[in-house]
Amino acid sequence: MGPVFLAGFVDGLKALGINLPSLIAQIINFTLLLVVLYLLAYKPVLRLLDERRKRIQEGMEASEEAKRRLAETEQEVAKELEKARQEGQNLVAQAQQISARIQEEAREQARREQEQMLARARGDIDLARDSAIAELRREFADLTITAAERVIRQTLDRRAHSRLIEETLAESTMGDGSDGGGEKQA
């Protein structure tokens, strides 16, 4: 019954205008074409897409790291500005104490001498405040320039990038504690 069925099947295909050997050859050719395309095109395209996804992910992570560092830097700057403001307030408070003492002493002296001393004390306060602000700006500019120079000199792979951030922050911390300490470490 098997050969009769197969013969009937082949006759049915011929009646439809389908040549069985040609159909089998085309199915084999199509299968071979799919295998070749899978090996030569599909896998490399998937590999390229995976590499691109990884590069995009690394870029996103670097962007997040940069945002985090920017936020930290902004916080540090705000702390330094607050510190400078408090120092200025302390200087103003000290100047006010000096002014009160000068006023007590000045009651015995002429009014003109009292006004000269008060003006001189206020000038010293302004100079000290301006000097503190200028120093803070210089230190921040030096830190920024140092970080930029190192970024330009080194390849920005993940380890070097992290190490550069740590070194710059460490030098910044050392520079705040003593005169010239950060320069000796560089």
TIBA-258341 format. One record per residue (C-alpha): residue in three letters; chain; x, z negated, y. Coordinates in pm, whole numbers, plus 50000, padded with zeros to 5 digits. Each point is the difference from the previous one (the first is absolute). Example, Ala and Ser with C-alpha at 12.3 -4.5 7.8 and 13.67 -1.06 7.14 Angstrom:
baro aa:ALA, ch:A, x:51230, z:49220, y:49550
baro aa:SER, ch:A, x:50137, z:50066, y:50344
***
This chain:
baro aa:MET, ch:A, x:50000, z:50000, y:50000
baro aa:GLY, ch:A, x:50298, z:49938, y:50230
baro aa:PRO, ch:A, x:50126, z:50362, y:50004
baro aa:VAL, ch:A, x:49645, z:50133, y:50047
baro aa:PHE, ch:A, x:49943, z:49767, y:50292
baro aa:LEU, ch:A, x:50333, z:50093, y:50155
baro aa:ALA, ch:A, x:49927, z:50370, y:49951
baro aa:GLY, ch:A, x:49660, z:49953, y:50160
baro aa:PHE, ch:A, x:50159, z:49813, y:50288
baro aa:VAL, ch:A, x:50256, z:50275, y:50056
baro aa:ASP, ch:A, x:49725, z:50265, y:49983
baro aa:GLY, ch:A, x:49796, z:49799, y:50253
baro aa:LEU, ch:A, x:50295, z:49986, y:50239
baro aa:LYS, ch:A, x:50057, z:50374, y:49961
baro aa:ALA, ch:A, x:49632, z:50058, y:50076
baro aa:LEU, ch:A, x:50053, z:49807, y:50324
baro aa:GLY, ch:A, x:50303, z:50213, y:50080
baro aa:ILE, ch:A, x:50256, z:49726, y:49937
baro aa:ASN, ch:A, x:50317, z:50082, y:49807
baro aa:LEU, ch:A, x:50096, z:49684, y:49803
baro aa:PRO, ch:A, x:50378, z:50064, y:49975
baro aa:SER, ch:A, x:50010, z:50080, y:50371
baro aa:LEU, ch:A, x:49799, z:49683, y:50077
baro aa:ILE, ch:A, x:50238, z:49785, y:49790
baro aa:ALA, ch:A, x:50302, z:50160, y:50171
baro aa:GLN, ch:A, x:49853, z:49932, y:50344
baro aa:ILE, ch:A, x:49924, z:49636, y:49907
baro aa:ILE, ch:A, x:50362, z:49957, y:49881
baro aa:ASN, ch:A, x:50133, z:50170, y:50314
baro aa:PHE, ch:A, x:49782, z:49781, y:50222
baro aa:THR, ch:A, x:50113, z:49685, y:49818
baro aa:LEU, ch:A, x:50366, z:50102, y:50036
baro aa:LEU, ch:A, x:49943, z:50074, y:50369
baro aa:LEU, ch:A, x:49846, z:49654, y:50051
baro aa:VAL, ch:A, x:50294, z:49831, y:49824
baro aa:VAL, ch:A, x:50256, z:50197, y:50204
baro aa:LEU, ch:A, x:49817, z:49930, y:50329
baro aa:TYR, ch:A, x:49972, z:49632, y:49908
baro aa:LEU, ch:A, x:50372, z:49974, y:49932
baro aa:LEU, ch:A, x:50125, z:50221, y:50284
baro aa:ALA, ch:A, x:49749, z:49939, y:50279
baro aa:TYR, ch:A, x:49773, z:49702, y:49945
baro aa:LYS, ch:A, x:50266, z:49740, y:49914
baro aa:PRO, ch:A, x:50234, z:50097, y:50289
baro aa:VAL, ch:A, x:49709, z:49999, y:50245
baro aa:LEU, ch:A, x:49897, z:49654, y:49879
baro aa:ARG, ch:A, x:50359, z:49881, y:50032
baro aa:LEU, ch:A, x:50020, z:50136, y:50357
baro aa:LEU, ch:A, x:49670, z:49835, y:50088
baro aa:ASP, ch:A, x:50121, z:49666, y:49859
baro aa:GLU, ch:A, x:50325, z:50027, y:50199
baro aa:ARG, ch:A, x:49807, z:50079, y:50316
baro aa:ARG, ch:A, x:49765, z:49708, y:49939
baro aa:LYS, ch:A, x:50302, z:49771, y:49959
baro aa:ARG, ch:A, x:50157, z:50128, y:50325
baro aa:ILE, ch:A, x:49673, z:49949, y:50185
baro aa:GLN, ch:A, x:49970, z:49648, y:49855
baro aa:GLU, ch:A, x:50357, z:49919, y:50104
baro aa:GLY, ch:A, x:49925, z:50132, y:50348
baro aa:MET, ch:A, x:49690, z:49784, y:50023
baro aa:GLU, ch:A, x:50196, z:49694, y:49884
baro aa:ALA, ch:A, x:50273, z:50072, y:50256
baro aa:SER, ch:A, x:49733, z:50034, y:50267
baro aa:GLU, ch:A, x:49846, z:49666, y:49903
baro aa:GLU, ch:A, x:50345, z:49840, y:50003
baro aa:ALA, ch:A, x:50066, z:50141, y:50347
baro aa:LYS, ch:A, x:49665, z:49866, y:50122
baro aa:ARG, ch:A, x:50081, z:49660, y:49854
baro aa:ARG, ch:A, x:50344, z:49996, y:50163
baro aa:LEU, ch:A, x:49848, z:50107, y:50331
baro aa:ALA, ch:A, x:49749, z:49717, y:49983
baro aa:GLU, ch:A, x:50279, z:49753, y:49918
baro aa:THR, ch:A, x:50209, z:50131, y:50289
baro aa:GLU, ch:A, x:49705, z:49971, y:50236
baro aa:GLN, ch:A, x:49946, z:49640, y:49886
baro aa:GLU, ch:A, x:50367, z:49921, y:50055
baro aa:VAL, ch:A, x:49989, z:50154, y:50347
baro aa:ALA, ch:A, x:49687, z:49802, y:50082
baro aa:LYS, ch:A, x:50171, z:49680, y:49882
baro aa:GLU, ch:A, x:50306, z:50076, y:50211
baro aa:LEU, ch:A, x:49785, z:50073, y:50304
baro aa:GLU, ch:A, x:49808, z:49677, y:49945
baro aa:LYS, ch:A, x:50328, z:49813, y:49968
baro aa:ALA, ch:A, x:50128, z:50160, y:50321
baro aa:ARG, ch:A, x:49672, z:49913, y:50175
baro aa:GLN, ch:A, x:50026, z:49638, y:49888
baro aa:GLU, ch:A, x:50362, z:49985, y:50110
baro aa:GLY, ch:A, x:49891, z:50141, y:50335
baro aa:GLN, ch:A, x:49728, z:49736, y:50021
baro aa:ASN, ch:A, x:50256, z:49733, y:49914
baro aa:LEU, ch:A, x:50228, z:50137, y:50269
baro aa:VAL, ch:A, x:49711, z:49997, y:50245
baro aa:ALA, ch:A, x:49915, z:49643, y:49896
baro aa:GLN, ch:A, x:50363, z:49897, y:50044
baro aa:ALA, ch:A, x:50006, z:50175, y:50335
baro aa:GLN, ch:A, x:49688, z:49815, y:50103
baro aa:GLN, ch:A, x:50164, z:49670, y:49906
baro aa:ILE, ch:A, x:50307, z:50099, y:50197
baro aa:SER, ch:A, x:49778, z:50100, y:50287
baro aa:ALA, ch:A, x:49824, z:49662, y:49997
baro aa:ARG, ch:A, x:50333, z:49819, y:49996
baro aa:ILE, ch:A, x:50130, z:50224, y:50277
baro aa:GLN, ch:A, x:49688, z:49929, y:50204
baro aa:GLU, ch:A, x:50056, z:49625, y:49967
baro aa:GLU, ch:A, x:50361, z:50035, y:50108
baro aa:ALA, ch:A, x:49904, z:50250, y:50269
baro aa:ARG, ch:A, x:49776, z:49748, y:50178
baro aa:GLU, ch:A, x:50318, z:49846, y:50128
baro aa:GLN, ch:A, x:50146, z:50340, y:50088
baro aa:ALA, ch:A, x:49889, z:50262, y:50242
baro aa:ARG, ch:A, x:49712, z:50232, y:49904
baro aa:ARG, ch:A, x:50222, z:50303, y:50013
baro aa:GLU, ch:A, x:50239, z:49871, y:49731
baro aa:GLN, ch:A, x:49706, z:49921, y:49774
baro aa:GLU, ch:A, x:49866, z:50358, y:50024
baro aa:GLN, ch:A, x:50345, z:50148, y:49925
baro aa:MET, ch:A, x:50045, z:49793, y:49682
baro aa:LEU, ch:A, x:49651, z:50084, y:49873
baro aa:ALA, ch:A, x:50058, z:50372, y:50058
baro aa:ARG, ch:A, x:50333, z:49981, y:49816
baro aa:ALA, ch:A, x:49840, z:49820, y:49701
baro aa:ARG, ch:A, x:49726, z:50264, y:49975
baro aa:GLY, ch:A, x:50258, z:50277, y:50016
baro aa:ASP, ch:A, x:50192, z:49840, y:49712
baro aa:ILE, ch:A, x:49680, z:49978, y:49796
baro aa:ASP, ch:A, x:49918, z:50366, y:50060
baro aa:LEU, ch:A, x:50356, z:50101, y:49914
baro aa:ALA, ch:A, x:49998, z:49796, y:49677
baro aa:ARG, ch:A, x:49660, z:50140, y:49899
baro aa:ASP, ch:A, x:50108, z:50356, y:50080
baro aa:SER, ch:A, x:50324, z:49945, y:49810
baro aa:ALA, ch:A, x:49812, z:49868, y:49694
baro aa:ILE, ch:A, x:49762, z:50296, y:50004
baro aa:ALA, ch:A, x:50287, z:50247, y:50042
baro aa:GLU, ch:A, x:50190, z:49839, y:49711
baro aa:LEU, ch:A, x:49694, z:50020, y:49777
baro aa:ARG, ch:A, x:49957, z:50368, y:50087
baro aa:ARG, ch:A, x:50369, z:50071, y:49933
baro aa:GLU, ch:A, x:49987, z:49828, y:49661
baro aa:PHE, ch:A, x:49685, z:50188, y:49901
baro aa:ALA, ch:A, x:50150, z:50332, y:50114
baro aa:ASP, ch:A, x:50324, z:49928, y:49809
baro aa:LEU, ch:A, x:49801, z:49911, y:49687
baro aa:THR, ch:A, x:49795, z:50318, y:50031
baro aa:ILE, ch:A, x:50309, z:50216, y:50056
baro aa:THR, ch:A, x:50182, z:49838, y:49707
baro aa:ALA, ch:A, x:49706, z:50058, y:49768
baro aa:ALA, ch:A, x:49966, z:50361, y:50117
baro aa:GLU, ch:A, x:50372, z:50067, y:49953
baro aa:ARG, ch:A, x:49990, z:49867, y:49647
baro aa:VAL, ch:A, x:49688, z:50196, y:49916
baro aa:ILE, ch:A, x:50166, z:50317, y:50125
baro aa:ARG, ch:A, x:50325, z:49930, y:49808
baro aa:GLN, ch:A, x:49844, z:49921, y:49664
baro aa:THR, ch:A, x:49771, z:50190, y:49766
baro aa:LEU, ch:A, x:49657, z:49845, y:50001
baro aa:ASP, ch:A, x:49959, z:49926, y:49631
baro aa:ARG, ch:A, x:49798, z:49692, y:49923
baro aa:ARG, ch:A, x:50290, z:49763, y:49918
baro aa:ALA, ch:A, x:50215, z:50098, y:50298
baro aa:HIS, ch:A, x:49696, z:49974, y:50227
baro aa:SER, ch:A, x:49923, z:49645, y:49881
baro aa:ARG, ch:A, x:50365, z:49896, y:50019
baro aa:LEU, ch:A, x:50026, z:50139, y:50356
baro aa:ILE, ch:A, x:49695, z:49803, y:50111
baro aa:GLU, ch:A, x:50136, z:49678, y:49846
baro aa:GLU, ch:A, x:50346, z:50046, y:50160
baro aa:THR, ch:A, x:49856, z:50075, y:50344
baro aa:LEU, ch:A, x:49766, z:49702, y:49990
baro aa:ALA, ch:A, x:50283, z:49774, y:49878
baro aa:GLU, ch:A, x:50227, z:50116, y:50281
baro aa:SER, ch:A, x:49721, z:49952, y:50250
baro aa:THR, ch:A, x:49950, z:49643, y:49880
baro aa:MET, ch:A, x:50374, z:49929, y:50016
baro aa:GLY, ch:A, x:50023, z:50151, y:50348
baro aa:ASP, ch:A, x:49732, z:49766, y:50133
baro aa:GLY, ch:A, x:50178, z:49685, y:49884
baro aa:SER, ch:A, x:50345, z:50048, y:50159
baro aa:ASP, ch:A, x:50185, z:50221, y:50247
baro aa:GLY, ch:A, x:50135, z:50313, y:49831
baro aa:GLY, ch:A, x:49917, z:49887, y:49645
baro aa:GLY, ch:A, x:49814, z:50319, y:49915
baro aa:GLU, ch:A, x:50285, z:50219, y:50121
baro aa:LYS, ch:A, x:50252, z:49834, y:49767
baro aa:GLN, ch:A, x:49780, z:50069, y:49698
baro aa:ALA, ch:A, x:49968, z:50373, y:50079
***
